[in-house]
Amino acid sequence: GSPLTSEERRLRDKKHLNDITAARLPPLHHSPAKLLSIEESIAIQIQQKEAYEEMQAKLAAQKLAERLNIKMLRFEPEGQASMQYREVRDED
């Protein structure tokens, strides 16, 4: 036979795969991978590391608070808590 082009070969392989199995690849929801410069890659890695460390610190604080049985309450020195002790006066 005549040599097949890469597009024809791909279509033939796809048809063959369709004949063999009913399994399908999931649709691609994201854009395909792209190349990044070293600087962009380092910036992304640093950002991800900072986010990871922040999440780890929050989790550690939460676990420590649970272990020590500490309840975190809101402190409002000028808020509603101080208003409860004030007398109500009529302006009339």
PyMOL Python script that loads the backbone (N, CA, C, O; Angstrom):
from pymol import cmd

cmd.read_pdbstr("""\
ATOM      1  N   GLY A   1       0.817  -1.197   0.000  1.00  0.00           N
ATOM      2  CA  GLY A   1       0.000   0.000   0.000  1.00  0.00           C
ATOM      3  C   GLY A   1       0.844   1.235   0.000  1.00  0.00           C
ATOM      4  O   GLY A   1       2.062   1.195   0.169  1.00  0.00           O
ATOM      5  N   SER A   2       0.174   2.316  -0.191  1.00  0.00           N
ATOM      6  CA  SER A   2       0.860   3.607  -0.171  1.00  0.00           C
ATOM      7  C   SER A   2       1.125   4.014   1.277  1.00  0.00           C
ATOM      8  O   SER A   2       0.345   3.678   2.168  1.00  0.00           O
ATOM      9  N   PRO A   3       2.208   4.728   1.511  1.00  0.00           N
ATOM     10  CA  PRO A   3       2.505   5.166   2.876  1.00  0.00           C
ATOM     11  C   PRO A   3       1.429   6.150   3.374  1.00  0.00           C
ATOM     12  O   PRO A   3       0.979   7.023   2.631  1.00  0.00           O
ATOM     13  N   LEU A   4       1.035   5.990   4.633  1.00  0.00           N
ATOM     14  CA  LEU A   4      -0.012   6.848   5.206  1.00  0.00           C
ATOM     15  C   LEU A   4       0.603   8.095   5.827  1.00  0.00           C
ATOM     16  O   LEU A   4       1.708   8.060   6.369  1.00  0.00           O
ATOM     17  N   THR A   5      -0.121   9.173   5.738  1.00  0.00           N
ATOM     18  CA  THR A   5       0.332  10.383   6.422  1.00  0.00           C
ATOM     19  C   THR A   5       0.046  10.221   7.909  1.00  0.00           C
ATOM     20  O   THR A   5      -0.688   9.320   8.314  1.00  0.00           O
ATOM     21  N   SER A   6       0.627  11.090   8.712  1.00  0.00           N
ATOM     22  CA  SER A   6       0.438  10.980  10.161  1.00  0.00           C
ATOM     23  C   SER A   6      -1.039  11.187  10.536  1.00  0.00           C
ATOM     24  O   SER A   6      -1.537  10.541  11.458  1.00  0.00           O
ATOM     25  N   GLU A   7      -1.731  12.075   9.834  1.00  0.00           N
ATOM     26  CA  GLU A   7      -3.161  12.316  10.108  1.00  0.00           C
ATOM     27  C   GLU A   7      -3.991  11.077   9.778  1.00  0.00           C
ATOM     28  O   GLU A   7      -4.878  10.704  10.546  1.00  0.00           O
ATOM     29  N   GLU A   8      -3.714  10.440   8.648  1.00  0.00           N
ATOM     30  CA  GLU A   8      -4.443   9.223   8.275  1.00  0.00           C
ATOM     31  C   GLU A   8      -4.155   8.091   9.256  1.00  0.00           C
ATOM     32  O   GLU A   8      -5.053   7.331   9.618  1.00  0.00           O
ATOM     33  N   ARG A   9      -2.905   7.985   9.681  1.00  0.00           N
ATOM     34  CA  ARG A   9      -2.532   6.947  10.634  1.00  0.00           C
ATOM     35  C   ARG A   9      -3.254   7.167  11.971  1.00  0.00           C
ATOM     36  O   ARG A   9      -3.729   6.218  12.595  1.00  0.00           O
ATOM     37  N   ARG A  10      -3.328   8.438  12.397  1.00  0.00           N
ATOM     38  CA  ARG A  10      -4.011   8.758  13.655  1.00  0.00           C
ATOM     39  C   ARG A  10      -5.488   8.406  13.565  1.00  0.00           C
ATOM     40  O   ARG A  10      -6.044   7.834  14.502  1.00  0.00           O
ATOM     41  N   LEU A  11      -6.132   8.741  12.445  1.00  0.00           N
ATOM     42  CA  LEU A  11      -7.546   8.409  12.270  1.00  0.00           C
ATOM     43  C   LEU A  11      -7.764   6.899  12.235  1.00  0.00           C
ATOM     44  O   LEU A  11      -8.739   6.394  12.791  1.00  0.00           O
ATOM     45  N   ARG A  12      -6.857   6.185  11.583  1.00  0.00           N
ATOM     46  CA  ARG A  12      -6.978   4.727  11.514  1.00  0.00           C
ATOM     47  C   ARG A  12      -6.830   4.105  12.904  1.00  0.00           C
ATOM     48  O   ARG A  12      -7.589   3.207  13.269  1.00  0.00           O
ATOM     49  N   ASP A  13      -5.850   4.587  13.677  1.00  0.00           N
ATOM     50  CA  ASP A  13      -5.643   4.079  15.033  1.00  0.00           C
ATOM     51  C   ASP A  13      -6.836   4.396  15.919  1.00  0.00           C
ATOM     52  O   ASP A  13      -7.235   3.575  16.745  1.00  0.00           O
ATOM     53  N   LYS A  14      -7.409   5.586  15.753  1.00  0.00           N
ATOM     54  CA  LYS A  14      -8.567   5.978  16.553  1.00  0.00           C
ATOM     55  C   LYS A  14      -9.765   5.084  16.226  1.00  0.00           C
ATOM     56  O   LYS A  14     -10.488   4.651  17.123  1.00  0.00           O
ATOM     57  N   LYS A  15      -9.970   4.812  14.934  1.00  0.00           N
ATOM     58  CA  LYS A  15     -11.077   3.945  14.533  1.00  0.00           C
ATOM     59  C   LYS A  15     -10.862   2.546  15.088  1.00  0.00           C
ATOM     60  O   LYS A  15     -11.802   1.908  15.562  1.00  0.00           O
ATOM     61  N   HIS A  16      -9.619   2.069  15.029  1.00  0.00           N
ATOM     62  CA  HIS A  16      -9.301   0.750  15.571  1.00  0.00           C
ATOM     63  C   HIS A  16      -9.582   0.715  17.081  1.00  0.00           C
ATOM     64  O   HIS A  16     -10.143  -0.258  17.587  1.00  0.00           O
ATOM     65  N   LEU A  17      -9.194   1.768  17.790  1.00  0.00           N
ATOM     66  CA  LEU A  17      -9.434   1.846  19.228  1.00  0.00           C
ATOM     67  C   LEU A  17     -10.934   1.867  19.513  1.00  0.00           C
ATOM     68  O   LEU A  17     -11.386   1.255  20.481  1.00  0.00           O
ATOM     69  N   ASN A  18     -11.704   2.556  18.690  1.00  0.00           N
ATOM     70  CA  ASN A  18     -13.156   2.591  18.865  1.00  0.00           C
ATOM     71  C   ASN A  18     -13.763   1.207  18.661  1.00  0.00           C
ATOM     72  O   ASN A  18     -14.750   0.864  19.312  1.00  0.00           O
ATOM     73  N   ASP A  19     -13.189   0.413  17.771  1.00  0.00           N
ATOM     74  CA  ASP A  19     -13.697  -0.943  17.541  1.00  0.00           C
ATOM     75  C   ASP A  19     -13.371  -1.866  18.716  1.00  0.00           C
ATOM     76  O   ASP A  19     -14.133  -2.787  19.013  1.00  0.00           O
ATOM     77  N   ILE A  20     -12.252  -1.624  19.377  1.00  0.00           N
ATOM     78  CA  ILE A  20     -11.799  -2.511  20.458  1.00  0.00           C
ATOM     79  C   ILE A  20     -12.543  -2.227  21.769  1.00  0.00           C
ATOM     80  O   ILE A  20     -12.981  -3.164  22.436  1.00  0.00           O
ATOM     81  N   THR A  21     -12.692  -0.968  22.143  1.00  0.00           N
ATOM     82  CA  THR A  21     -13.203  -0.627  23.474  1.00  0.00           C
ATOM     83  C   THR A  21     -14.232   0.496  23.398  1.00  0.00           C
ATOM     84  O   THR A  21     -14.232   1.311  22.475  1.00  0.00           O
ATOM     85  N   ALA A  22     -15.106   0.509  24.401  1.00  0.00           N
ATOM     86  CA  ALA A  22     -16.087   1.587  24.505  1.00  0.00           C
ATOM     87  C   ALA A  22     -15.578   2.700  25.420  1.00  0.00           C
ATOM     88  O   ALA A  22     -16.249   3.717  25.595  1.00  0.00           O
ATOM     89  N   ALA A  23     -14.402   2.509  25.998  1.00  0.00           N
ATOM     90  CA  ALA A  23     -13.851   3.514  26.902  1.00  0.00           C
ATOM     91  C   ALA A  23     -13.470   4.764  26.117  1.00  0.00           C
ATOM     92  O   ALA A  23     -12.927   4.677  25.015  1.00  0.00           O
ATOM     93  N   ARG A  24     -13.752   5.894  26.681  1.00  0.00           N
ATOM     94  CA  ARG A  24     -13.431   7.171  26.043  1.00  0.00           C
ATOM     95  C   ARG A  24     -12.615   8.030  26.998  1.00  0.00           C
ATOM     96  O   ARG A  24     -12.776   7.944  28.215  1.00  0.00           O
ATOM     97  N   LEU A  25     -11.757   8.841  26.452  1.00  0.00           N
ATOM     98  CA  LEU A  25     -11.020   9.784  27.272  1.00  0.00           C
ATOM     99  C   LEU A  25     -11.963  10.894  27.724  1.00  0.00           C
ATOM    100  O   LEU A  25     -12.838  11.305  26.962  1.00  0.00           O
ATOM    101  N   PRO A  26     -11.798  11.382  28.942  1.00  0.00           N
ATOM    102  CA  PRO A  26     -12.644  12.492  29.382  1.00  0.00           C
ATOM    103  C   PRO A  26     -12.324  13.738  28.571  1.00  0.00           C
ATOM    104  O   PRO A  26     -11.211  13.882  28.066  1.00  0.00           O
ATOM    105  N   PRO A  27     -13.289  14.636  28.444  1.00  0.00           N
ATOM    106  CA  PRO A  27     -13.028  15.859  27.678  1.00  0.00           C
ATOM    107  C   PRO A  27     -11.968  16.712  28.375  1.00  0.00           C
ATOM    108  O   PRO A  27     -11.862  16.712  29.601  1.00  0.00           O
ATOM    109  N   LEU A  28     -11.213  17.415  27.601  1.00  0.00           N
ATOM    110  CA  LEU A  28     -10.152  18.267  28.132  1.00  0.00           C
ATOM    111  C   LEU A  28     -10.783  19.573  28.619  1.00  0.00           C
ATOM    112  O   LEU A  28     -11.273  20.369  27.819  1.00  0.00           O
ATOM    113  N   HIS A  29     -10.765  19.786  29.935  1.00  0.00           N
ATOM    114  CA  HIS A  29     -11.387  20.977  30.502  1.00  0.00           C
ATOM    115  C   HIS A  29     -10.423  22.155  30.568  1.00  0.00           C
ATOM    116  O   HIS A  29     -10.844  23.311  30.631  1.00  0.00           O
ATOM    117  N   HIS A  30      -9.157  21.860  30.554  1.00  0.00           N
ATOM    118  CA  HIS A  30      -8.155  22.915  30.689  1.00  0.00           C
ATOM    119  C   HIS A  30      -7.348  23.009  29.401  1.00  0.00           C
ATOM    120  O   HIS A  30      -7.331  22.090  28.583  1.00  0.00           O
ATOM    121  N   SER A  31      -6.693  24.127  29.251  1.00  0.00           N
ATOM    122  CA  SER A  31      -5.860  24.275  28.067  1.00  0.00           C
ATOM    123  C   SER A  31      -4.666  23.333  28.179  1.00  0.00           C
ATOM    124  O   SER A  31      -4.266  22.973  29.286  1.00  0.00           O
ATOM    125  N   PRO A  32      -4.106  22.938  27.069  1.00  0.00           N
ATOM    126  CA  PRO A  32      -2.965  22.018  27.127  1.00  0.00           C
ATOM    127  C   PRO A  32      -1.771  22.654  27.853  1.00  0.00           C
ATOM    128  O   PRO A  32      -1.712  23.872  28.026  1.00  0.00           O
ATOM    129  N   ALA A  33      -0.850  21.828  28.262  1.00  0.00           N
ATOM    130  CA  ALA A  33       0.324  22.296  28.991  1.00  0.00           C
ATOM    131  C   ALA A  33       1.113  23.286  28.143  1.00  0.00           C
ATOM    132  O   ALA A  33       1.159  23.184  26.917  1.00  0.00           O
ATOM    133  N   LYS A  34       1.727  24.241  28.823  1.00  0.00           N
ATOM    134  CA  LYS A  34       2.545  25.207  28.100  1.00  0.00           C
ATOM    135  C   LYS A  34       3.901  25.330  28.782  1.00  0.00           C
ATOM    136  O   LYS A  34       4.041  25.050  29.973  1.00  0.00           O
ATOM    137  N   LEU A  35       4.873  25.745  28.025  1.00  0.00           N
ATOM    138  CA  LEU A  35       6.215  25.915  28.556  1.00  0.00           C
ATOM    139  C   LEU A  35       6.308  27.220  29.323  1.00  0.00           C
ATOM    140  O   LEU A  35       5.767  28.241  28.898  1.00  0.00           O
ATOM    141  N   LEU A  36       7.003  27.183  30.464  1.00  0.00           N
ATOM    142  CA  LEU A  36       7.219  28.378  31.274  1.00  0.00           C
ATOM    143  C   LEU A  36       8.701  28.683  31.318  1.00  0.00           C
ATOM    144  O   LEU A  36       9.543  27.794  31.191  1.00  0.00           O
ATOM    145  N   SER A  37       8.998  29.942  31.499  1.00  0.00           N
ATOM    146  CA  SER A  37      10.401  30.303  31.703  1.00  0.00           C
ATOM    147  C   SER A  37      10.794  29.884  33.113  1.00  0.00           C
ATOM    148  O   SER A  37       9.936  29.629  33.959  1.00  0.00           O
ATOM    149  N   ILE A  38      12.084  29.816  33.355  1.00  0.00           N
ATOM    150  CA  ILE A  38      12.588  29.438  34.680  1.00  0.00           C
ATOM    151  C   ILE A  38      12.079  30.432  35.731  1.00  0.00           C
ATOM    152  O   ILE A  38      11.690  30.029  36.827  1.00  0.00           O
ATOM    153  N   GLU A  39      12.081  31.718  35.400  1.00  0.00           N
ATOM    154  CA  GLU A  39      11.649  32.741  36.361  1.00  0.00           C
ATOM    155  C   GLU A  39      10.175  32.552  36.741  1.00  0.00           C
ATOM    156  O   GLU A  39       9.813  32.645  37.914  1.00  0.00           O
ATOM    157  N   GLU A  40       9.321  32.282  35.725  1.00  0.00           N
ATOM    158  CA  GLU A  40       7.893  32.049  36.008  1.00  0.00           C
ATOM    159  C   GLU A  40       7.713  30.806  36.861  1.00  0.00           C
ATOM    160  O   GLU A  40       6.910  30.801  37.794  1.00  0.00           O
ATOM    161  N   SER A  41       8.446  29.765  36.550  1.00  0.00           N
ATOM    162  CA  SER A  41       8.345  28.520  37.296  1.00  0.00           C
ATOM    163  C   SER A  41       8.761  28.720  38.753  1.00  0.00           C
ATOM    164  O   SER A  41       8.093  28.226  39.662  1.00  0.00           O
ATOM    165  N   ILE A  42       9.842  29.430  38.976  1.00  0.00           N
ATOM    166  CA  ILE A  42      10.311  29.689  40.343  1.00  0.00           C
ATOM    167  C   ILE A  42       9.295  30.531  41.101  1.00  0.00           C
ATOM    168  O   ILE A  42       9.021  30.268  42.272  1.00  0.00           O
ATOM    169  N   ALA A  43       8.730  31.546  40.441  1.00  0.00           N
ATOM    170  CA  ALA A  43       7.733  32.397  41.102  1.00  0.00           C
ATOM    171  C   ALA A  43       6.502  31.584  41.513  1.00  0.00           C
ATOM    172  O   ALA A  43       5.971  31.768  42.608  1.00  0.00           O
ATOM    173  N   ILE A  44       6.060  30.702  40.651  1.00  0.00           N
ATOM    174  CA  ILE A  44       4.900  29.855  40.966  1.00  0.00           C
ATOM    175  C   ILE A  44       5.231  28.912  42.118  1.00  0.00           C
ATOM    176  O   ILE A  44       4.415  28.726  43.020  1.00  0.00           O
ATOM    177  N   GLN A  45       6.416  28.319  42.093  1.00  0.00           N
ATOM    178  CA  GLN A  45       6.804  27.402  43.165  1.00  0.00           C
ATOM    179  C   GLN A  45       6.885  28.114  44.505  1.00  0.00           C
ATOM    180  O   GLN A  45       6.459  27.566  45.522  1.00  0.00           O
ATOM    181  N   ILE A  46       7.427  29.329  44.521  1.00  0.00           N
ATOM    182  CA  ILE A  46       7.519  30.101  45.761  1.00  0.00           C
ATOM    183  C   ILE A  46       6.122  30.430  46.278  1.00  0.00           C
ATOM    184  O   ILE A  46       5.857  30.322  47.475  1.00  0.00           O
ATOM    185  N   GLN A  47       5.232  30.831  45.374  1.00  0.00           N
ATOM    186  CA  GLN A  47       3.854  31.152  45.757  1.00  0.00           C
ATOM    187  C   GLN A  47       3.154  29.916  46.333  1.00  0.00           C
ATOM    188  O   GLN A  47       2.462  30.016  47.346  1.00  0.00           O
ATOM    189  N   GLN A  48       3.327  28.771  45.705  1.00  0.00           N
ATOM    190  CA  GLN A  48       2.705  27.543  46.192  1.00  0.00           C
ATOM    191  C   GLN A  48       3.286  27.127  47.542  1.00  0.00           C
ATOM    192  O   GLN A  48       2.562  26.642  48.410  1.00  0.00           O
ATOM    193  N   LYS A  49       4.592  27.316  47.715  1.00  0.00           N
ATOM    194  CA  LYS A  49       5.237  26.965  48.985  1.00  0.00           C
ATOM    195  C   LYS A  49       4.706  27.845  50.112  1.00  0.00           C
ATOM    196  O   LYS A  49       4.441  27.352  51.209  1.00  0.00           O
ATOM    197  N   GLU A  50       4.548  29.152  49.850  1.00  0.00           N
ATOM    198  CA  GLU A  50       4.023  30.056  50.866  1.00  0.00           C
ATOM    199  C   GLU A  50       2.587  29.697  51.237  1.00  0.00           C
ATOM    200  O   GLU A  50       2.226  29.714  52.413  1.00  0.00           O
ATOM    201  N   ALA A  51       1.771  29.374  50.243  1.00  0.00           N
ATOM    202  CA  ALA A  51       0.383  28.988  50.506  1.00  0.00           C
ATOM    203  C   ALA A  51       0.344  27.691  51.313  1.00  0.00           C
ATOM    204  O   ALA A  51      -0.469  27.551  52.227  1.00  0.00           O
ATOM    205  N   TYR A  52       1.222  26.744  50.975  1.00  0.00           N
ATOM    206  CA  TYR A  52       1.283  25.468  51.693  1.00  0.00           C
ATOM    207  C   TYR A  52       1.693  25.689  53.147  1.00  0.00           C
ATOM    208  O   TYR A  52       1.088  25.119  54.055  1.00  0.00           O
ATOM    209  N   GLU A  53       2.721  26.517  53.370  1.00  0.00           N
ATOM    210  CA  GLU A  53       3.196  26.774  54.727  1.00  0.00           C
ATOM    211  C   GLU A  53       2.131  27.495  55.555  1.00  0.00           C
ATOM    212  O   GLU A  53       1.979  27.220  56.745  1.00  0.00           O
ATOM    213  N   GLU A  54       1.401  28.409  54.934  1.00  0.00           N
ATOM    214  CA  GLU A  54       0.319  29.109  55.637  1.00  0.00           C
ATOM    215  C   GLU A  54      -0.781  28.128  56.045  1.00  0.00           C
ATOM    216  O   GLU A  54      -1.300  28.195  57.160  1.00  0.00           O
ATOM    217  N   MET A  55      -1.130  27.218  55.135  1.00  0.00           N
ATOM    218  CA  MET A  55      -2.149  26.217  55.436  1.00  0.00           C
ATOM    219  C   MET A  55      -1.671  25.289  56.557  1.00  0.00           C
ATOM    220  O   MET A  55      -2.449  24.935  57.443  1.00  0.00           O
ATOM    221  N   GLN A  56      -0.399  24.897  56.520  1.00  0.00           N
ATOM    222  CA  GLN A  56       0.149  24.038  57.562  1.00  0.00           C
ATOM    223  C   GLN A  56       0.130  24.750  58.915  1.00  0.00           C
ATOM    224  O   GLN A  56      -0.176  24.128  59.932  1.00  0.00           O
ATOM    225  N   ALA A  57       0.451  26.044  58.938  1.00  0.00           N
ATOM    226  CA  ALA A  57       0.444  26.807  60.191  1.00  0.00           C
ATOM    227  C   ALA A  57      -0.968  26.900  60.753  1.00  0.00           C
ATOM    228  O   ALA A  57      -1.160  26.759  61.961  1.00  0.00           O
ATOM    229  N   LYS A  58      -1.959  27.136  59.899  1.00  0.00           N
ATOM    230  CA  LYS A  58      -3.349  27.201  60.365  1.00  0.00           C
ATOM    231  C   LYS A  58      -3.791  25.856  60.929  1.00  0.00           C
ATOM    232  O   LYS A  58      -4.446  25.796  61.969  1.00  0.00           O
ATOM    233  N   LEU A  59      -3.429  24.781  60.239  1.00  0.00           N
ATOM    234  CA  LEU A  59      -3.796  23.445  60.705  1.00  0.00           C
ATOM    235  C   LEU A  59      -3.124  23.131  62.039  1.00  0.00           C
ATOM    236  O   LEU A  59      -3.756  22.567  62.933  1.00  0.00           O
ATOM    237  N   ALA A  60      -1.858  23.489  62.178  1.00  0.00           N
ATOM    238  CA  ALA A  60      -1.141  23.247  63.431  1.00  0.00           C
ATOM    239  C   ALA A  60      -1.765  24.047  64.572  1.00  0.00           C
ATOM    240  O   ALA A  60      -1.915  23.529  65.679  1.00  0.00           O
ATOM    241  N   ALA A  61      -2.130  25.303  64.317  1.00  0.00           N
ATOM    242  CA  ALA A  61      -2.778  26.124  65.350  1.00  0.00           C
ATOM    243  C   ALA A  61      -4.127  25.531  65.745  1.00  0.00           C
ATOM    244  O   ALA A  61      -4.482  25.518  66.924  1.00  0.00           O
ATOM    245  N   GLN A  62      -4.871  25.045  64.771  1.00  0.00           N
ATOM    246  CA  GLN A  62      -6.174  24.437  65.051  1.00  0.00           C
ATOM    247  C   GLN A  62      -6.009  23.175  65.901  1.00  0.00           C
ATOM    248  O   GLN A  62      -6.741  22.977  66.871  1.00  0.00           O
ATOM    249  N   LYS A  63      -5.049  22.323  65.538  1.00  0.00           N
ATOM    250  CA  LYS A  63      -4.817  21.098  66.308  1.00  0.00           C
ATOM    251  C   LYS A  63      -4.356  21.422  67.720  1.00  0.00           C
ATOM    252  O   LYS A  63      -4.783  20.769  68.671  1.00  0.00           O
ATOM    253  N   LEU A  64      -3.485  22.426  67.872  1.00  0.00           N
ATOM    254  CA  LEU A  64      -3.013  22.815  69.197  1.00  0.00           C
ATOM    255  C   LEU A  64      -4.163  23.348  70.038  1.00  0.00           C
ATOM    256  O   LEU A  64      -4.271  23.025  71.221  1.00  0.00           O
ATOM    257  N   ALA A  65      -5.022  24.164  69.433  1.00  0.00           N
ATOM    258  CA  ALA A  65      -6.175  24.705  70.161  1.00  0.00           C
ATOM    259  C   ALA A  65      -7.112  23.583  70.591  1.00  0.00           C
ATOM    260  O   ALA A  65      -7.656  23.624  71.694  1.00  0.00           O
ATOM    261  N   GLU A  66      -7.306  22.588  69.739  1.00  0.00           N
ATOM    262  CA  GLU A  66      -8.159  21.456  70.105  1.00  0.00           C
ATOM    263  C   GLU A  66      -7.528  20.651  71.234  1.00  0.00           C
ATOM    264  O   GLU A  66      -8.225  20.215  72.151  1.00  0.00           O
ATOM    265  N   ARG A  67      -6.230  20.453  71.174  1.00  0.00           N
ATOM    266  CA  ARG A  67      -5.540  19.665  72.207  1.00  0.00           C
ATOM    267  C   ARG A  67      -5.590  20.377  73.557  1.00  0.00           C
ATOM    268  O   ARG A  67      -5.761  19.736  74.594  1.00  0.00           O
ATOM    269  N   LEU A  68      -5.440  21.706  73.545  1.00  0.00           N
ATOM    270  CA  LEU A  68      -5.439  22.476  74.788  1.00  0.00           C
ATOM    271  C   LEU A  68      -6.844  22.891  75.204  1.00  0.00           C
ATOM    272  O   LEU A  68      -7.023  23.522  76.245  1.00  0.00           O
ATOM    273  N   ASN A  69      -7.842  22.539  74.397  1.00  0.00           N
ATOM    274  CA  ASN A  69      -9.242  22.859  74.658  1.00  0.00           C
ATOM    275  C   ASN A  69      -9.446  24.366  74.807  1.00  0.00           C
ATOM    276  O   ASN A  69     -10.092  24.824  75.750  1.00  0.00           O
ATOM    277  N   ILE A  70      -8.898  25.116  73.881  1.00  0.00           N
ATOM    278  CA  ILE A  70      -9.024  26.576  73.883  1.00  0.00           C
ATOM    279  C   ILE A  70     -10.138  26.962  72.928  1.00  0.00           C
ATOM    280  O   ILE A  70     -10.185  26.501  71.787  1.00  0.00           O
ATOM    281  N   LYS A  71     -11.029  27.809  73.406  1.00  0.00           N
ATOM    282  CA  LYS A  71     -12.102  28.308  72.553  1.00  0.00           C
ATOM    283  C   LYS A  71     -11.760  29.743  72.144  1.00  0.00           C
ATOM    284  O   LYS A  71     -11.486  30.592  72.991  1.00  0.00           O
ATOM    285  N   MET A  72     -11.779  29.993  70.859  1.00  0.00           N
ATOM    286  CA  MET A  72     -11.473  31.328  70.365  1.00  0.00           C
ATOM    287  C   MET A  72     -12.776  32.108  70.230  1.00  0.00           C
ATOM    288  O   MET A  72     -13.645  31.738  69.441  1.00  0.00           O
ATOM    289  N   LEU A  73     -12.912  33.185  70.997  1.00  0.00           N
ATOM    290  CA  LEU A  73     -14.097  34.026  70.947  1.00  0.00           C
ATOM    291  C   LEU A  73     -13.701  35.394  70.408  1.00  0.00           C
ATOM    292  O   LEU A  73     -12.551  35.819  70.512  1.00  0.00           O
ATOM    293  N   ARG A  74     -14.678  36.063  69.836  1.00  0.00           N
ATOM    294  CA  ARG A  74     -14.407  37.409  69.322  1.00  0.00           C
ATOM    295  C   ARG A  74     -14.320  38.385  70.488  1.00  0.00           C
ATOM    296  O   ARG A  74     -15.121  38.329  71.421  1.00  0.00           O
ATOM    297  N   PHE A  75     -13.353  39.264  70.424  1.00  0.00           N
ATOM    298  CA  PHE A  75     -13.172  40.288  71.452  1.00  0.00           C
ATOM    299  C   PHE A  75     -13.480  41.633  70.829  1.00  0.00           C
ATOM    300  O   PHE A  75     -12.798  42.078  69.906  1.00  0.00           O
ATOM    301  N   GLU A  76     -14.510  42.270  71.343  1.00  0.00           N
ATOM    302  CA  GLU A  76     -14.923  43.575  70.823  1.00  0.00           C
ATOM    303  C   GLU A  76     -15.046  44.544  71.991  1.00  0.00           C
ATOM    304  O   GLU A  76     -16.124  44.671  72.573  1.00  0.00           O
ATOM    305  N   PRO A  77     -13.965  45.229  72.345  1.00  0.00           N
ATOM    306  CA  PRO A  77     -14.034  46.136  73.501  1.00  0.00           C
ATOM    307  C   PRO A  77     -15.027  47.279  73.298  1.00  0.00           C
ATOM    308  O   PRO A  77     -15.606  47.766  74.270  1.00  0.00           O
ATOM    309  N   GLU A  78     -15.229  47.703  72.094  1.00  0.00           N
ATOM    310  CA  GLU A  78     -16.170  48.792  71.811  1.00  0.00           C
ATOM    311  C   GLU A  78     -17.416  48.284  71.101  1.00  0.00           C
ATOM    312  O   GLU A  78     -18.206  49.075  70.586  1.00  0.00           O
ATOM    313  N   GLY A  79     -17.591  46.989  71.072  1.00  0.00           N
ATOM    314  CA  GLY A  79     -18.701  46.409  70.325  1.00  0.00           C
ATOM    315  C   GLY A  79     -19.924  46.167  71.181  1.00  0.00           C
ATOM    316  O   GLY A  79     -20.158  46.890  72.150  1.00  0.00           O
ATOM    317  N   GLN A  80     -20.701  45.170  70.839  1.00  0.00           N
ATOM    318  CA  GLN A  80     -21.969  44.897  71.491  1.00  0.00           C
ATOM    319  C   GLN A  80     -21.801  44.431  72.933  1.00  0.00           C
ATOM    320  O   GLN A  80     -22.682  44.682  73.756  1.00  0.00           O
ATOM    321  N   ALA A  81     -20.711  43.769  73.260  1.00  0.00           N
ATOM    322  CA  ALA A  81     -20.509  43.271  74.618  1.00  0.00           C
ATOM    323  C   ALA A  81     -20.493  44.420  75.620  1.00  0.00           C
ATOM    324  O   ALA A  81     -21.061  44.300  76.705  1.00  0.00           O
ATOM    325  N   SER A  82     -19.849  45.532  75.270  1.00  0.00           N
ATOM    326  CA  SER A  82     -19.800  46.664  76.187  1.00  0.00           C
ATOM    327  C   SER A  82     -21.134  47.399  76.223  1.00  0.00           C
ATOM    328  O   SER A  82     -21.422  48.092  77.199  1.00  0.00           O
ATOM    329  N   MET A  83     -21.932  47.269  75.214  1.00  0.00           N
ATOM    330  CA  MET A  83     -23.227  47.945  75.156  1.00  0.00           C
ATOM    331  C   MET A  83     -24.228  47.312  76.128  1.00  0.00           C
ATOM    332  O   MET A  83     -25.190  47.967  76.530  1.00  0.00           O
ATOM    333  N   GLN A  84     -24.018  46.068  76.504  1.00  0.00           N
ATOM    334  CA  GLN A  84     -24.967  45.381  77.380  1.00  0.00           C
ATOM    335  C   GLN A  84     -24.990  45.986  78.783  1.00  0.00           C
ATOM    336  O   GLN A  84     -26.000  45.884  79.478  1.00  0.00           O
ATOM    337  N   TYR A  85     -23.898  46.609  79.205  1.00  0.00           N
ATOM    338  CA  TYR A  85     -23.810  47.122  80.574  1.00  0.00           C
ATOM    339  C   TYR A  85     -24.183  48.599  80.675  1.00  0.00           C
ATOM    340  O   TYR A  85     -24.241  49.143  81.777  1.00  0.00           O
ATOM    341  N   ARG A  86     -24.431  49.238  79.573  1.00  0.00           N
ATOM    342  CA  ARG A  86     -24.775  50.663  79.611  1.00  0.00           C
ATOM    343  C   ARG A  86     -26.257  50.844  79.863  1.00  0.00           C
ATOM    344  O   ARG A  86     -27.088  50.036  79.450  1.00  0.00           O
ATOM    345  N   GLU A  87     -26.553  51.898  80.533  1.00  0.00           N
ATOM    346  CA  GLU A  87     -27.958  52.187  80.810  1.00  0.00           C
ATOM    347  C   GLU A  87     -28.614  52.774  79.571  1.00  0.00           C
ATOM    348  O   GLU A  87     -27.981  53.482  78.788  1.00  0.00           O
ATOM    349  N   VAL A  88     -29.880  52.470  79.412  1.00  0.00           N
ATOM    350  CA  VAL A  88     -30.624  53.040  78.303  1.00  0.00           C
ATOM    351  C   VAL A  88     -31.308  54.299  78.780  1.00  0.00           C
ATOM    352  O   VAL A  88     -32.085  54.262  79.734  1.00  0.00           O
ATOM    353  N   ARG A  89     -31.031  55.414  78.129  1.00  0.00           N
ATOM    354  CA  ARG A  89     -31.605  56.697  78.527  1.00  0.00           C
ATOM    355  C   ARG A  89     -32.431  57.251  77.380  1.00  0.00           C
ATOM    356  O   ARG A  89     -32.076  57.112  76.210  1.00  0.00           O
ATOM    357  N   ASP A  90     -33.508  57.865  77.730  1.00  0.00           N
ATOM    358  CA  ASP A  90     -34.335  58.540  76.742  1.00  0.00           C
ATOM    359  C   ASP A  90     -33.767  59.930  76.510  1.00  0.00           C
ATOM    360  O   ASP A  90     -33.410  60.620  77.464  1.00  0.00           O
ATOM    361  N   GLU A  91     -33.682  60.336  75.293  1.00  0.00           N
ATOM    362  CA  GLU A  91     -33.160  61.665  74.957  1.00  0.00           C
ATOM    363  C   GLU A  91     -34.203  62.749  75.175  1.00  0.00           C
ATOM    364  O   GLU A  91     -33.872  63.935  75.179  1.00  0.00           O
ATOM    365  N   ASP A  92     -35.465  62.355  75.358  1.00  0.00           N
ATOM    366  CA  ASP A  92     -36.542  63.364  75.514  1.00  0.00           C
ATOM    367  C   ASP A  92     -36.486  64.065  76.823  1.00  0.00           C
ATOM    368  O   ASP A  92     -37.318  64.931  77.096  1.00  0.00           O
TER     369      ASP A  92
END
""", "prot")
cmd.dss("prot")
cmd.show_as("cartoon", "prot")
cmd.util.cbc("prot")
cmd.orient("prot")
